[in-house]
Structures are given as C-alpha cells and as structure tokens.
C-alpha cells in the first residue's frame, strides 16, 4: 500500500512538471515568436516639382520601372529660357561695364601724366617770366627801361602764375577722377558677381523644369498629366524601391525578451501561400507605435486598464530568393522569429 502511494505521488509530480513546462512554453517560453501584425514597407519618395508651372511632358507610365536620374516629367520651360537669356545679357553688360572702367582708368592715368607734363612746362615758362620781370624791374629802377615794358613783364608773370594754378587744379581733378573710377570698379565687380549669381539661379531654375527620379524603383500613385498646372512641392508621383522592400512587424512587448538584431525570421506573405521567405532582424524601434501618436495617452487620471503595447521591428529579406521581385508594399505578412537562432 505504501509503495502504491509512492508511485501515485511520483506520477502526480511528473504530471505537474509537464503541465508547468507546457504552460511555460505556450505562454512565454517558446523559442519562436510570431505576429500577423506585419506589412511590407519601402522607403518610397514622393516626387514634387521645385518650381510652379505647366506640365509639358510626362515621360513615364503607371507601374513603370525607372532608374535614378531618369526623366519623369518636364515643365514648360519657355519662361525659364527667357529668364536665362536676360540673366546672360546682364552678365555681358556687367562685364562690358567693367572693361569700360578699366579702359577709362588707363585713359585717366594718361590724362594725369599729361597734366603733370603741362605743369612742368608751365613751371619753366613761369621761371623765365619771373626772371624777365625781375630784369625789367632792375632796368626800370636804373632808369634804363620803360615803365610799359616793366608792366608788360609783370602781367606776363601773373598770367603764367594763373596758368600754373589752373594746370595744378586740372591735375588734382584728374587724380580725384581716377579715384572715383577705381571705386566704380569695385561696384562693377559686385554687379558682375550679382549678375553671375542671377545667371546661376536661372540655370538652376531651367534644370528644375526637368523632374527626374531620385532613386531606382517603380512608379506609383501617378497623378500628373500633360497640360496640368502644378504648384511647387505638389506631389506628382511616388518612386517605390520595391527591390529594397522590408517588413515592419509589430510584436507585443512580452515577445521581445530574447529578441535582438541578426536573428533569423521566417516570413509568410499572404499573396504567396505556397512558400515562405527568409529574413533577419535589422533593428528594433526605440519606442512603441503609440509613443509617436499625435495625441499621447494620459494614464495619470481616471481608471487605468493595462494594454500590452507593440514594438515595431524592422526585418530585411535575404537576397536571391524566388518571387522577391513580386513583392509589393503593403502586403500582409506573418513573421516568425526563432529567438534561438541568428542569421
């Protein structure tokens, strides 16, 4: 009887251990964590014009594959060409003004040299007139010369003195004019730089009339049509890099205890039930999806009900798998992570 009770006790203990182990595996101890709250995503780019204008050409169709830099659409560039021509003319005018000032400076330097030479000639004549006036003064004082000759000599001296003052004034004016011309050179250089900047902007605006693909991908949500007037920044179409698609899987916070980067992931896409895809965890989000909500929850007031939060996990596909090129953004996925295995 005692042995029978011992056997029953051992069996009961084994059953309890099995139940606890199975419950642990089912509740939180499983090595595979799964979620069906997962979708295929990609870093899509909405293409917008940098200028307002009328669409003159649309170079792509819906769902077309494009390469980075490929022409997608083109704005009517006639106004931009006129603006570019006007800017180029302004540059030429500024260059001509600068060249004209350079020639004027050279000419003004020659005028200054001429005025200096005239002053030297006048100085020589003035010196002769001073000596001549002194000579007639001495003769007049000695009674050998006439008063008329003395007055004539003094008048010539005064005339040459006035000529000297006039020539010096002309030289000073020429020097000051040269300073003004040199100052105008700085203004002309600034005007040329401004005209070049305007031409660069006109060239940029003309280049903006051609709207190109920012990356490789597939055209989606194309709303632009020929003849439509579009505004600056208005979305025209999206370029979706389907070859770089990834999965965002929202796991419950209770599933992340042993989850980390580089772990292997099995991905089942609803559109391809016949086989699964392989992937790996690239990163875990720094916060729950609710944390980035426009209206954050306030649990400090009222009744509180605990809700298990979900953390977005980014999963990349392994390369060289069949049907990868058939994946599309938004497809539903069931993601299963084996927390005991790494890629």
C-alpha positions in Angstrom: 0.0 0.0 0.0 2.9 2.3 0.8 4.6 1.6 -2.5 1.3 2.3 -4.3 1.0 5.7 -2.7 4.7 6.5 -3.6 4.1 5.6 -7.2 1.0 7.8 -7.3 3.0 10.7 -5.8 5.7 10.3 -8.4 3.3 10.2 -11.3 1.4 13.3 -9.9 4.7 15.1 -9.6 5.7 14.2 -13.2 2.3 15.4 -14.5 2.6 18.7 -12.6 6.1 19.2 -14.0 4.9 18.5 -17.6 1.9 20.8 -17.2 4.1 23.7 -15.9 6.7 23.1 -18.7 4.0 23.1 -21.4 2.3 26.2 -19.9 5.7 28.0 -19.8 6.3 27.1 -23.5 2.9 28.2 -24.5 2.7 31.4 -22.5 6.2 32.9 -22.9 8.9 30.4 -23.1 8.5 29.5 -26.8 11.7 29.9 -28.9 9.5 31.1 -31.8 7.7 34.4 -31.5 5.1 35.2 -34.2 2.9 38.0 -35.2 0.4 38.6 -38.1 0.6 42.4 -37.5 3.2 42.8 -40.1 3.4 44.5 -43.5 5.8 45.1 -46.3 7.2 48.6 -46.4 9.8 50.5 -48.5 11.4 53.9 -48.4 9.2 55.5 -51.0 9.8 59.0 -52.2 7.1 61.4 -53.5 8.4 63.4 -56.4 7.5 67.1 -56.4 8.5 70.0 -58.7 10.8 72.7 -57.2 9.0 75.3 -59.4 5.4 76.0 -60.3 4.5 75.6 -63.9 2.5 73.8 -66.6 3.4 70.2 -67.4 4.7 69.9 -70.9 5.6 66.2 -70.9 5.1 63.1 -68.8 7.9 60.6 -69.6 6.7 57.6 -67.5 3.6 55.4 -67.2 2.0 53.8 -64.2 3.9 51.0 -62.5 7.0 51.6 -64.7 10.4 50.7 -63.5 12.8 53.7 -63.5 16.5 54.4 -62.7 17.9 57.2 -60.6 18.2 60.3 -62.7 15.7 59.2 -65.3 13.4 61.9 -66.7 9.9 61.6 -65.2 8.2 64.8 -66.3 9.0 68.2 -67.8 7.6 71.6 -67.1 7.1 74.2 -69.8 10.5 76.0 -69.9 9.8 78.9 -72.2 9.6 81.5 -69.4 12.7 80.0 -67.8 14.6 80.2 -71.1 13.7 83.9 -71.4 14.8 84.5 -67.8 18.1 82.7 -68.5 18.7 84.8 -71.6 18.0 88.0 -69.7 20.4 86.9 -66.9 23.1 86.1 -69.5 22.7 89.6 -71.0 23.0 91.1 -67.6 26.3 89.3 -67.2 27.6 90.5 -70.5 26.6 94.1 -69.7 28.3 93.9 -66.3 31.5 92.5 -68.0 31.4 95.3 -70.6 31.0 97.9 -67.8 34.0 96.5 -66.0 36.1 96.5 -69.2 35.0 100.1 -69.9 36.0 101.2 -66.5 39.4 99.5 -67.0 39.9 101.5 -70.2 38.8 104.7 -68.5 41.3 104.2 -65.7 44.1 103.7 -68.3 42.9 106.8 -70.1 42.7 108.8 -66.9 46.3 107.8 -66.0 47.4 109.2 -69.3 45.5 112.4 -68.6 47.3 112.7 -65.3 50.6 112.2 -66.9 49.7 114.9 -69.5 48.6 117.3 -66.8 51.9 116.7 -64.9 53.9 117.4 -68.1 51.9 120.6 -68.7 52.6 121.7 -65.1 56.3 121.2 -65.7 56.2 123.2 -69.0 54.2 125.9 -67.2 56.8 126.0 -64.4 59.6 126.5 -66.9 57.7 129.4 -68.5 56.9 130.8 -65.1 60.5 130.7 -64.1 61.5 132.6 -67.2 58.7 135.1 -66.7 59.9 135.7 -63.1 63.4 136.3 -64.2 62.2 138.6 -67.1 60.0 140.6 -64.7 62.9 141.0 -62.3 65.2 142.1 -65.1 62.8 144.8 -66.3 62.3 145.9 -62.7 66.0 146.4 -62.3 66.2 148.3 -65.6 63.3 150.5 -64.6 64.9 151.3 -61.2 68.1 152.1 -63.0 66.3 154.4 -65.5 67.3 152.2 -68.4 63.9 150.7 -69.1 60.4 152.0 -69.7 57.5 151.5 -67.3 55.5 150.0 -70.1 58.0 147.2 -70.5 58.0 146.6 -66.8 54.2 146.4 -66.6 54.2 144.0 -69.5 56.7 141.7 -67.8 54.7 141.7 -64.6 51.5 141.0 -66.5 53.1 138.0 -68.2 54.3 136.8 -64.8 50.8 137.0 -63.4 49.5 135.1 -66.4 51.9 132.3 -66.0 51.2 132.1 -62.3 47.5 131.7 -63.1 48.3 129.1 -65.7 50.3 127.2 -63.1 47.3 127.3 -60.7 45.0 126.2 -63.4 47.2 123.3 -64.5 47.6 122.1 -60.9 43.8 122.2 -60.4 43.4 120.1 -63.6 45.9 117.6 -62.3 44.2 117.3 -58.9 40.8 116.9 -60.6 42.3 114.2 -62.8 43.7 112.3 -59.8 40.4 112.5 -58.0 38.6 111.3 -61.1 40.9 108.3 -61.1 40.0 107.5 -57.5 36.3 107.7 -58.5 36.9 105.3 -61.4 38.7 102.8 -59.1 35.8 102.9 -56.7 33.4 102.3 -59.5 35.4 99.2 -60.4 34.5 97.7 -57.0 30.9 98.5 -57.7 31.1 97.0 -61.2 32.7 93.8 -59.8 29.9 93.5 -57.3 27.4 94.0 -60.0 29.1 91.3 -62.1 29.1 88.9 -59.2 25.3 89.6 -58.7 24.7 89.1 -62.4 26.6 85.8 -62.4 24.6 84.7 -59.3 21.4 85.5 -61.1 22.5 83.6 -64.2 23.4 80.6 -61.9 19.9 80.8 -60.4 18.4 81.0 -63.9 20.4 77.9 -64.9 19.2 76.1 -61.8 15.6 77.0 -62.5 15.9 75.8 -66.0 17.3 72.5 -64.8 14.4 72.2 -62.3 12.0 72.1 -65.2 13.2 68.6 -65.8 11.9 66.4 -63.0 14.0 63.2 -62.5 13.8 60.1 -60.4 15.6 60.4 -57.1 16.2 56.7 -56.9 15.7 53.3 -58.6 12.2 52.0 -58.2 8.7 51.6 -59.6 6.3 54.5 -60.4 3.2 54.6 -58.2 0.3 56.9 -57.5 1.0 58.9 -60.6 -1.4 61.9 -60.7 0.4 64.2 -63.1 -1.0 64.8 -66.6 0.2 66.8 -69.6 -1.2 70.3 -69.5 -1.9 70.4 -65.8 -0.6 73.3 -63.8 1.3 72.1 -60.7 2.5 74.1 -57.7 5.9 74.0 -56.0 6.1 71.0 -53.7 2.9 69.3 -55.1 3.3 65.5 -55.2 3.2 64.2 -58.7 4.0 60.6 -58.3 5.9 58.2 -56.0 9.0 56.2 -56.7 8.9 53.0 -54.7 12.1 50.9 -54.4 10.4 47.5 -54.4 13.8 45.8 -54.7 14.7 47.2 -51.3 11.5 46.3 -49.6 11.5 45.3 -45.9 8.9 44.2 -43.3 7.7 46.1 -40.3 6.4 43.6 -37.8 4.6 44.8 -34.6 5.4 42.4 -31.8 3.9 42.5 -28.4 6.3 43.8 -25.8 6.1 40.5 -24.0 7.6 38.8 -27.0 10.8 40.9 -27.1 12.6 39.4 -24.0 15.0 37.4 -26.1 14.7 39.2 -29.5 17.6 41.1 -30.9 19.2 42.0 -34.2 20.6 39.5 -36.7 18.1 36.8 -35.6 16.6 34.7 -38.4 13.0 35.3 -39.4 10.5 33.2 -41.4 8.2 35.4 -43.4 4.9 34.2 -44.9 3.3 36.6 -47.3 -0.4 36.1 -47.8 0.0 36.5 -51.6 2.4 33.6 -51.8 1.0 30.8 -49.5 2.9 28.1 -51.4 6.3 29.1 -49.8 7.8 31.3 -47.2 10.6 33.9 -47.3 13.7 34.1 -45.2 14.8 37.3 -43.5 16.6 38.7 -40.5 16.0 41.4 -37.8 17.8 44.6 -38.7 16.6 46.7 -35.8 14.0 47.3 -33.1 12.2 50.6 -32.8 13.2 52.9 -30.0 9.6 53.3 -28.8 6.1 51.8 -29.2 3.9 53.0 -32.1 1.6 54.7 -29.6 4.5 56.8 -28.3 4.7 58.6 -31.7 0.9 59.2 -31.8 -0.2 62.8 -32.3 -2.2 62.6 -29.1 -0.3 60.7 -26.4 -2.3 58.7 -23.9 -2.6 60.2 -20.4 -2.8 57.4 -17.8 -2.4 59.7 -14.8 -6.2 60.4 -14.4 -9.3 58.2 -14.4 -9.4 54.4 -14.4 -6.4 52.6 -15.9 -6.6 49.5 -18.0 -3.2 48.0 -18.9 -2.9 47.2 -22.6 0.0 45.3 -24.0 2.0 47.6 -26.3 3.5 46.6 -29.6 7.1 47.5 -30.7 7.8 47.8 -34.5 10.6 45.5 -35.6 12.3 46.1 -39.0 13.1 42.9 -40.9 15.1 42.6 -44.0 14.7 39.9 -46.7 17.6 37.6 -47.5 18.9 38.1 -51.1 18.4 35.8 -54.0 15.1 34.3 -53.1 12.3 33.4 -55.6 9.5 35.8 -56.0 11.3 38.7 -54.3 10.7 40.8 -57.3 6.9 40.2 -57.0 6.6 41.6 -53.5 4.7 44.9 -53.2 4.5 47.5 -50.5 1.5 47.0 -48.2 1.2 43.2 -48.5 0.3 41.4 -45.3 3.0 39.2 -43.6 3.1 36.7 -40.8 6.6 37.0 -39.2 8.0 34.2 -37.0 11.3 34.9 -35.2 13.3 32.0 -33.8 15.0 33.7 -30.8 17.5 30.8 -30.5 19.0 31.3 -34.0 20.9 34.0 -35.6 21.5 34.7 -39.3 
